[in-house]
């Protein structure tokens, strides 16, 4: 009986603690999602630049050495060979630039999602940038809901733990508790 009374007395605080814990967890998940988005965008930009530098380096190397010499001998003109090789490498560069979102951003989002949400349930649709934006929006909605739940729980605590309620709870329940405690003491001594 005393345990039931204690539960009734602490229920508003327990609810406030539960809602606050949910709010903190939602904030942590929001930080994770925003980190994934920032890291994937930054990594894809760096990878794209690195790839461009590699292609440009390969372009310069290829134009200046073996391919130009080989094509030049086949065609009888080293200038034509240099232009053909330049065109092929420029075409490869254009294709890579056009496919950069599919090649880089999506793969980095999946990689970072696996890192940040290792053992947790992953939010739906996190394999694409659009899915990531939707997950962030959903998390913001969840955080707003949690803020409202915390506000309600706080109001409930404030209304419940008034001096009148505390005195009423204490006076009414104190007698029952004291009788239970005294009778249990005397009951133990008789045995």
C-alpha positions in Angstrom: 0.0 0.0 0.0 2.8 2.4 0.9 4.5 1.6 -2.4 1.4 2.4 -4.3 1.1 5.7 -2.5 4.7 6.5 -3.2 4.2 5.8 -6.9 1.2 8.1 -7.0 3.2 10.8 -5.2 6.2 10.5 -7.6 4.3 9.9 -10.8 4.4 13.5 -12.0 8.2 13.7 -11.5 8.6 10.3 -13.1 6.7 11.5 -16.2 8.8 14.7 -16.3 12.0 12.6 -16.1 10.8 10.3 -18.9 9.8 13.2 -21.2 13.1 15.0 -20.6 15.0 11.8 -21.3 13.1 11.4 -24.6 13.8 15.1 -25.5 17.5 14.7 -24.8 17.6 11.6 -26.9 15.8 13.3 -29.8 18.3 16.2 -29.6 21.2 13.7 -29.8 19.7 12.1 -32.8 19.2 15.5 -34.4 22.9 16.3 -33.9 23.8 12.9 -35.5 21.6 13.6 -38.5 22.9 17.1 -39.0 26.5 15.7 -38.6 25.8 13.1 -41.3 24.6 15.8 -43.6 27.5 18.1 -43.0 30.1 15.4 -43.2 28.7 13.9 -46.4 28.5 17.2 -48.1 32.1 18.1 -47.0 33.5 14.7 -47.9 31.8 14.7 -51.3 33.2 18.2 -52.0 36.7 17.1 -51.0 36.4 13.8 -53.0 35.1 15.7 -56.0 38.1 18.1 -55.9 40.5 15.3 -55.4 39.1 13.4 -58.3 39.3 16.5 -60.5 42.9 17.0 -59.5 43.7 13.3 -60.3 42.0 13.6 -63.7 43.8 16.8 -64.5 47.0 15.3 -63.4 46.3 12.2 -65.6 45.4 14.6 -68.4 48.6 16.4 -68.2 50.6 13.2 -67.9 48.8 11.5 -70.7 49.1 14.4 -73.0 52.8 14.8 -72.5 54.0 11.2 -72.7 53.1 7.7 -73.9 49.6 8.1 -75.4 50.5 11.1 -77.5 53.6 9.4 -78.8 51.9 6.2 -79.6 48.9 7.8 -81.4 51.2 10.3 -83.1 53.2 7.5 -84.7 50.0 5.6 -85.7 48.5 8.7 -87.3 51.6 10.4 -88.5 50.8 13.6 -86.5 51.5 14.1 -82.8 49.3 17.1 -82.6 46.2 15.1 -83.7 47.1 12.5 -81.2 47.3 15.1 -78.4 43.8 16.5 -79.3 42.2 13.1 -79.4 43.6 12.1 -76.0 42.6 15.5 -74.5 39.0 15.0 -75.8 38.7 11.5 -74.2 39.9 12.8 -70.8 37.7 15.8 -71.0 34.7 13.6 -71.8 35.6 11.4 -68.8 35.8 14.5 -66.6 32.4 15.7 -67.7 30.8 12.4 -67.0 32.3 12.3 -63.5 31.1 15.8 -62.8 27.5 14.9 -64.0 27.4 11.8 -61.8 29.1 13.2 -58.7 25.9 13.2 -56.6 25.2 9.5 -57.4 28.8 8.5 -57.0 29.7 10.4 -53.8 27.0 11.9 -51.7 24.8 8.8 -51.5 27.7 6.6 -50.7 28.9 8.9 -47.9 25.5 9.3 -46.4 25.1 5.5 -46.2 28.6 5.2 -44.6 28.0 7.9 -42.0 24.6 6.5 -41.2 26.2 3.2 -40.4 28.8 4.9 -38.2 26.4 7.2 -36.2 23.5 4.7 -35.9 25.4 1.5 -35.3 23.1 -0.4 -33.0 20.1 1.9 -33.1 17.1 1.7 -35.4 18.0 3.8 -38.4 15.5 6.4 -39.6 13.8 5.5 -42.8 15.2 6.9 -46.1 18.7 7.8 -44.9 20.5 6.5 -48.0 19.9 9.7 -50.1 20.3 13.4 -49.4 16.5 13.8 -49.8 16.0 11.1 -47.2 18.4 12.8 -44.9 16.6 16.1 -45.2 13.3 14.3 -44.5 14.8 12.5 -41.4 16.1 15.9 -40.1 12.6 17.4 -40.6 11.0 14.4 -38.8 13.5 14.8 -35.9 12.7 18.5 -35.6 9.0 17.6 -35.4 9.8 14.9 -32.7 11.8 17.5 -30.7 8.9 20.0 -30.8 6.5 17.2 -29.6 8.9 16.4 -26.8 9.1 20.0 -25.8 5.3 20.1 -25.5 5.3 16.9 -23.5 7.9 18.3 -21.1 5.9 21.5 -20.7 2.8 19.4 -19.9 4.7 17.2 -17.4 6.2 20.3 -15.8 2.7 21.9 -15.5 1.4 18.7 -14.0 4.3 18.7 -11.4 3.7 22.3 -10.6 0.0 21.7 -10.1 0.4 18.5 -8.1 3.2 19.6 -5.7 1.4 22.6 -4.2 1.6 23.2 -0.5 -2.0 22.3 -0.2 -1.5 19.0 -2.0 1.7 18.2 -0.1 0.1 18.8 3.2 -3.0 16.9 2.2 -1.0 14.0 1.0 1.2 14.0 4.1 -1.6 14.4 6.7 -4.0 11.9 5.1 -1.3 9.3 4.3 0.9 9.8 7.3 -1.6 8.3 9.6 -2.0 5.2 7.5 1.7 4.9 7.1 2.3 5.3 10.8 -0.3 2.7 11.7 1.2 0.3 9.2 4.7 0.9 10.5 3.7 0.5 14.2 1.7 -2.6 13.6 4.5 -4.2 11.7 6.9 -3.4 14.5 4.6 -5.0 17.1 3.9 -7.9 14.8 7.6 -8.7 14.5 8.1 -8.5 18.3 5.4 -11.0 19.1 7.0 -13.7 16.9 
